[in-house]
């Protein structure tokens, strides 16, 4: 048996302010966003969200007048409120997010909200016009290296030094992708941006990070320099800590695909499974991790479908848009509705109320398929008790009508497992009727 080697978690940077002071600074950065979110919560109507786009001007003007801010400040603050989880959009209606309710009393909620904004710095500050999207993506991917240098320096760093590091990191990323340098490509295939465009993109990145309160930019006497704020210093440490947590994945699933990771977690109890989900997620960008989990959920294995949504519960707010989009997919709709209900504050025991009778029946069959494939026969028999119908005849009638692709296999497995001969016979008859298309 091998012993998994772990690395110690990094210590907070020397001089890091107390958590309460960091939360105070985060509240200051998001002060306008909180005011706008609270204004929208009081208005609480379908046309109150001061968002951008067609039809947004009346709400923006009302918010600007009420809060004594300019329309531009309203738009910027509204975007920050959304990115920090202070507000949630449900169709055309804006609702206060759970972080807004906890804002004045929960420092952890405040700091998590600010970190969400920090992670979205490239959305807060639009990229320069006329720059290739691939160049923007490269810089976004290389920025963590820049932030690490700023933290290690523990003080101001000249912008030219940051530019040198950024250029080196972009070249490394291209080599990792086995890209041919742009100068060596034929003109018609030279898609990789030239490195001489990096100063503009570095300025954009630094200004974006300054806009979310992660660093300050000083013109200096000779050359401009950047310095991490206490919040920015703490955020970089948080990211390093997440990497260390990922490296200490208890069951060793960090390097696995989402499917293999979920299969490994199927044998774990809920607590250790959540630890695995967190470690696996910490080693990936959230967008790619969410997409990979949903791809597994769309597969044929019902057990992995359920586990994928359990992992998405660990993701939380960053997965909301993607989960909400799956409501239109029949095989994922019940899972997505339950996820959204719990995300919006419903008690897990009451969340089932958001499902229609048909959706509950579909979910019952899907769960039974997972038990039949991976569980024991006794579990499948006990699963009968969770059906909303209350009686086996009523359940069989609705199961036949729901159209789940695994209905026949589930009924056959249930008939084989049930100790009551009469009930088993009724279930086999239902399986036969579904198989033959009979009534």
N, C-alpha and C positions, 0 to 999 in steps of 0.2 A: 504494500500500500504506500502511495506517495503522499507526502505532506505538501499542501499548497502553500507556496511562499507568499507572504503578504508584505506590503510596504507600509510604514507608518503614515498616518494621515498628516498633511502639512500643518504646521502651527500657524495661527493667525499672525500676520505681519506685526513686527514690533511697533508699538505705538498705535495700534488699531483702537479707535475709540470704543467705549462700551456700547453694547447693542442698543440701548435706549438713545444714545447720541446719534448712532447711525440711522435709527428710525426717524429721529427728529430731522436729520438732513434729508432723508428720503421724502418725508412729508413736505418739506420746503420745495423740493424739486417738483413734486406733483400737486402743489397747492392749487393752481388754476384748474388742473384736471379734476380735482376733487370738488371744487366749487361748481364746475359745469355739470359733473355727474349728479351732484345733489340738486341742482336746479332742474335737470331733466327728470329726476326721481319725483320731485314735487309736482312738476307739470304732468308727468305720467300719461302721455297720450300718444297716439300713433304718429302725430306730426311734430312731436316735440324734440326729437333727437336732432341736434344741430350738426348733422353729418354733411359731407360734401356731396356734390352732384346735383342733378336736376331736382327742383322742388325743395332744396334745402335752405334757401335764402330766408324765408320768413322765420323759421325756427332760429337760425343763426342771428338774425337781427333782434329777435325778442331776447335771446340769451345775452347778446352784447349789451342791450339796453339795461337789462336787469342786473348784470354783473359788472357793468362799467368796464367792459373790455372791448377791443376792436374785433370785427368779424374774423380777421386773420388769427388773433389770439384764441377766439372761440374754436375755430377749425383745428388749430394745433392742439389745444387742450382736449378737445373731444377725441382726437386720434390717440392721444396719450392715455385718456381714460379707458378707451377700448383695449389698448395694448397692455395696460396694467391690470386689466380685469376689474376695473371699477364699475363698468357698465357692460351689459350683455344685450345683444340685438336678437330679438325674436320676431322675424318677419319685419314689419314696419314699426315695431314697438321697441323702445329702449327700456330696459329694466335695470335697477341697481344690482350690481354684482355683490357677492358675499363679502368681498374685500371692502367695499364701501361701508357696509354695515359694521364691519369690525375696525374701521380705520382709526378711530380715536382711542381704542382700548387695546388693540392687539399689535404690538411691535413686529411680531413675526409676519403677520399678514401684510403689513406695510412694506417690510423688506422683501417679501416674495413678490409683491406688486412691482416694486422698483426693479428687482432683478429681471422680471418679465419685460419691463421697458428697456432695460439695459441690453437684453438679448435682441431686442427689436430696433436697435439704434439705426440700422440701415433703412428702416421704414420710416422712422421719425424725420430723417433728413434726406430728402430726395437726392438721388445721384445726379451728377452733372449731365446736362443734355448732350447728345451726340456721342456718348461713350458706349462702346460695345457692351451689351449685357454680360458677355463672357469675362470681360475685364473687371466689371463690377463684382461678379461672383468670385473671381480670384482674390480680389482685395478683401472681400468679406471673409473669405476662408483664411486669409493670411493675417488678419488683424489680431487674433489671439497671441501670435508670436510678438507683435508690437506691444501689446499690453503686458506680456510677460517681461519684456525688457524694461518697460517703465516701472514695473513693480520691483524688479531686481535692483534697479538703479536707486530706488528710494529717494528720488528727487528729480529735478528738471532734466530732460533729455532734449538735445538739439534736434530739430526736425530733420536736418540732413542725415543724422545718424539713424533716425527712424526710417528714412527713405531707403538707405542702404540695406537695412534689415528687411524691409518690405520687398525690395527687389530680389534679394536672395531667396526669400520664402516663396515668392511667386515662381521663380525659376525652379526651385525644388518641387513645387506642386506640378509643374509642367513635366519635369523629368519623371515624377512618379506616374504620371499618365502617359509617359512615353511619347510626348508630343515633340515634333520636329520644330526647332526654333523658327519663328516667323520669317527671318531673313533667308532661311534655306528652303522655304516653300515656294512653289510656283505662285504668281500673283493671284490666280483665281482660287487658290486653296489656302491662302494665308489668313486663316480665321483668328489665330491667336494674336491678341493685341500686342503692339510693341511696348517694351518696358519704358520708353521715354515718356509715355503718358501717365506714368505712376505719380508724379508730383501732384497733379490735379486730383487724382483719386485719393492720395494720402491726405491732402487738405480736406477733402470731403469726409473721409473717415474720422479724422481728428475733430472736425466740426460737429459731426454726428454724435460722437462720444461725448463731446463737451455739451451738446444740447440735452443729453440725458443725465448730465451731472457726474459723468465718470472721470473726466479730466478737465484741466484748465489749460488754456493756450495763452502764452505771454509773448508779446512781440519782442521783448528783450532789447538789449542795447545794440547788439550786432545781428543776431539771428534769432528767429522765433524758436521757442521751446515749449514742450508739453510736460505736464505733471499730473499724476493720478491724484484725484481727490481721495479723502478717506473712504468714501463709498466705492469708488472705482478700485482702490487697493483691496478692500474687503471682497468685492465681487470677483476679482481675479483669484483670490484665495479660495472662495467658494467653488469656483470652477476646478481648481486644482484638487480640492478635497473630493469633488465628485469623481474625478479621474481615479483617485486612490481608492474610493469606494468601489468603482467599477473593477479595478484590478483585484479587489478582494472578493469578487463574486463567490458566495459560499459554495454553490454547487458547480461552479466552473462553466457557466453557460454564456459568459460574456462574448465569446468569439463565435458563438453559434448563430445561425440564421434565426429569424423569428419563429419559424416552424419548429426547428429543433430545440430552441430554448423553451418554447411552450410545452413540447413533449416532455422535456426534462422536468418542468415544473408540475406536470400532471401528477407526479408521485409525492409532491410536497403538500404540507398543510398550508393554510392561507398565509400565515405570517412569514415563514421562510420563502414562500412563492413571491410575496410582494417584495422581499429583499432582492430576489433574483431579478424581478422586473425592473426595480430601481437601478440595479447595477448594470443591467443590459441597456437601459435607456440612457444612463449617464455616459456610455461609451459611444453614443450616436447623436446626430442632429435629430431634434424632435420631429421635424417634418418627414425625414426619411424613415424614422422608427414607426411613426403613426401609419405611414403608407404601407410599410411592410406588415404591420400587424393586421391592417384591414385586408390586405391581400390574402393573408392566411385565413381570416374570418370568412372570406368569400369561397373558400375551398369546400371540399365534401366532408371533412371531418368535423362533426358537430362538437366534439369535446374541445378541439382547438378553437372553434368559433367562440365558445363561451369563455375560454381562457384568454383569448385575444382581447375581449372586452374587459376582462378583469385587469389585464395589463394597461389598457387604455384608461381605466379608473385611476391608476397611479399617475398617468400623464396629466390628467385633469384639464384645466382650461385651454392649454394649447391644442388639445385634440377636438375642441368643441365643434369648430366649423366642419372638419372632416367627418366627424360622427354624425352631425346634423344632416350632412349631404347623403348619408347612407339610409336615411329614413325612407327614401324612395325605392330602395332595393328590398323586395319581399323577404329574402332570406336573412337580411340583417335588421329589418325594421323593428321587430320586438326587442332585440338587444339594444339597438340604438335608442329607442324610446325609454327603456329602463335606465340606460346610462344617462340620458338627458334629464330624466326626472330626478335622479339622485344628484346629478350635478347642480340642478336648480334648487336643491335643498330638501327634497322629499325623503322621508325615512325609507330605508331599503325595504322594510316590511310592508310599507304602503305603496311602494312604487308600482306594483302590479296593477293598481287601479287605472293607470294610464293606458293599459292595453284593452282593446276590444275583446269580446269573447272569442272571435276567430283568431286574433293574434295570440291570445293566451293558449289556445288549443294548438296552434302552429308551434309555439315555443315548447309546449309539453311534448309534442312528438319529437322535436329537435333534441330536447334534453334526453328523452328516452332513447334516441338513437345513440347519443354519446354514452349513456349507461350500457346499452346493449353491446357497443363496440369495445368498451374499455372497463366496464364494471362487472359486478357479480349479479347473478340472477336474482338474489334477494333484494338488491337495490332496485332492480327493475320492477319487482312486485310492489315494493314500498312506494315507488314513484307514482303508482295509481292514486295514492292518498293526496297528492299535490294537484290533481286535476280540479279545475273550477266547476266541472259539471256536477259533482257530488255523487253520481251513480254511474256504474259501468255502462249500462245501456245508453245513457245520454252521452257519455264520453265517446263511445264507439260511433254513434250517429254523427257526431260533430267531427271526429277524427276522419271518418270516411269522406266528409265534405270539404275538409280544409285543403286537401291537395298537396300535402307535403310529399316530396319524392321518396322519403324513407318509410312511408306509412306501412307498407306491406311487411317490410323486414322487422319493423318495431312490433307489429301485432303478432307476427309469427314467433318472435323471441319471447314476447310476453305470454303467449299461449303455452309455450314450452316451459316457461319458468313458473307459472302459477300453479299452486297446489290444489286448487278447487277444480275438479274435472268439468263441472257444468260451466263455470266461468271461462275456463280455458277453451271449451268447445265454442262458446259464443264469440270469443276473440278470434279463434281460427276461422269461423264463418265470416266474420267481418273482414279478415285478411283476404279470404278467397273472393269476397265480393268486390273489394278494392282492386284486386289483381285482375279480375275478369271484367270489371266495369259494371257489375250488377248493382241492383238497388239494395 
